[in-house]
Amino acid sequence: MTRFSDTAVKLVELVLAALLAGMVLMVATNVVLRYGFNSGITFSEEMSRYFFVWLTFIGAVLAFKEHGHIGVETIVRLFGRRGRVICMFISNLIILGCAGAFFHGTWVQHPINATMSAAVIDLSMIWVYGIGYFTGGGVALIALVRLFQILTGRVTEAEIARFVGEYEESTPEGRAS
């Protein structure tokens, strides 16, 4: 499972890099064309905006996997292992509910977004707002895996430490302190 997970993360990182590169390329080209040649690419502004939306929502899934979102660890750090695991369980249950609501909301809005078109490129708006399927589904899947690990006693000390925000600090030489 770890090999599949690592491959999926690398694929998501590749997509994020491609979206960022596409966004930079479109905006930079448009700036040069507008100021240098008094012209521009009509779809550039709209597509770079959509790339930014996709970049944000895809990145949110990756950040959730890495425990990169804002967390309130002040009280959780005071607990022992059992208290931390209970907080981790409750937190992932709440996140699962929110991710499910987000996925469901995308599902409910799907018919409306599928019939609307983007102003310039005439792209169905489901291609923009449909990213909620990936984000809601991805976050829900990660939360489900974490809940399964907690319930089966497979949650590692490193995972608990990351949840609590106790990241291993390193010295300038690259060794752990």
N, C-alpha and C positions, 0 to 999 in steps of 0.2 A: 504494500500500500504506500510506503514511503517513496518508492521509486516513481510510482504513478503520480503522487502528490508533487514531488520535485519536478517532474516533467511538466505537469500542469502549470506550476508556478512559473517555470521558465517560459512556457508558451504565453502566459498572461503578460509577463514582463516584456516579451518580444512584441506583443500587440501594443502595449503601452508605449514602448520606444518608437514603434512605427507611427502611432497616432501623434506623438509629440513631434517627431521629425516631419510628418506631413503638415502639421499645424505651423511649425516654424517655416517650412519651405513655402507654404501658401502665403503666409503673412509677409515674409521677407520679399518674395517675388512681387507681391502686390504693391508693397511700399516702393520698391525700385521702379516698377512700371508707372506708378502714379506720379512720383516726383521726378523721375528721369525722362519719361516718355509721354506723360500726360494721358495715360490710358490705364487699364487695369483688367483684372480677371473678375468677371461678375460673380462667379460662384465662390470665390476665395473666402470672402468674409463669412458667408453662411456656413460653408463646410468647415472652416476653422473653428467656428462656434460649436458645431455639432461634434467635432473631434474633441473639443475641450469637455463637453458634456460626457462623452464616452470615456475619455481619459479619467475624469473625476469618479465616475461610478464604477468603472472597472478597477481603478486604483483603490477604491473603498473596500472592495472584497479582499484585495491583497493586503491592505493595511489591517483589516480585521484578522486575517490569518496570522499576521505577525504581531498581534496585540499592539498595533500602532495607533489606535484611536485613543481619544482622551479617556482617562479612567480616574476614579477617585480612590486612590490607594491608601490614603492617610489612616483610615480606620481598619481597613483590611490587613494592613501590615502589622497591626497590634495582635491579630489572631494567630493561633498556632496552625498547624497543617490542617486539622479538621475544620476549623472555622473558615480558612481560606478556600478549602474545597467546597464547603457549603455556599459561600459567597460566589464562587465560580459557577456552581450549579444554578443558583438563582439568576445570576447575571445572564447565563446562556439561555435559560428558559425565557427571560424577558426579551432577549435579542431574537430568539427564535420566533416569538410572537410578533415582534416588530417586522422582521423579515417576511413573515407570512402575510402580514397586513400589506406590506409594500408590494409583494408579488401579486396578491389578490387585487390591489388597487390598479396595478398595471393591466391585469386581466380584464377588469371591469371597464377600464378606459380604452382597451384595445380596439373595439369597433369604431369608436369616435376618432382615435388617432389614425387608424387605417384609412379612413375616408378623407382626412385632411392632407393637404400637400404643402410642402415648403414653398416659400414665395419665389425664390429664384430658380432653384434646381428641380422643382416639381417632384421632389422625393416624398414618398409617403411618410408621414410623421411617425408612424409606428417604428420606423428604422431609428428614429431619434429617441422616442420615449419608451420603446421596447427594451431598452437597456435595463429597465426595471426588472425584467425577467431574469437576466443574468445576475444582477446585484442581489435581488431578493432571494433567488435560488441559491446563489453561491454562499451568501452569508448564512442562510438557513442550513445548507449542507454542512458547513464548517461547524456551526453551533450544534447540529445533531451529532456529528462525530465527537465533539468535545463532551456532550452529555453522555454519549455511549461510553467514552473513556472513563468518565467519572463514575458512572453506574457500575462498570465492570472492574473498577479499581486499577485501571491501566494509565491513569494520569500520572505523568512523571513529575519529579521535583522541579525540573527545569521549566516545565510548562506552568506549574504553580508560581514559580518565581517570576516568570514573564508576565503572568496575569497580575501579580502584585506590583510589578514595576521594578523588581530587583534584578536589573540587568548587570551582567558581569562587567565591571569597569576594568579598563586596561591601562597599563603604563605606557609612556612614550616608546619604549622598546618593543611594544606589542605583546608583552607578557601580562598575564592576569595578575592583579594585585592581591 
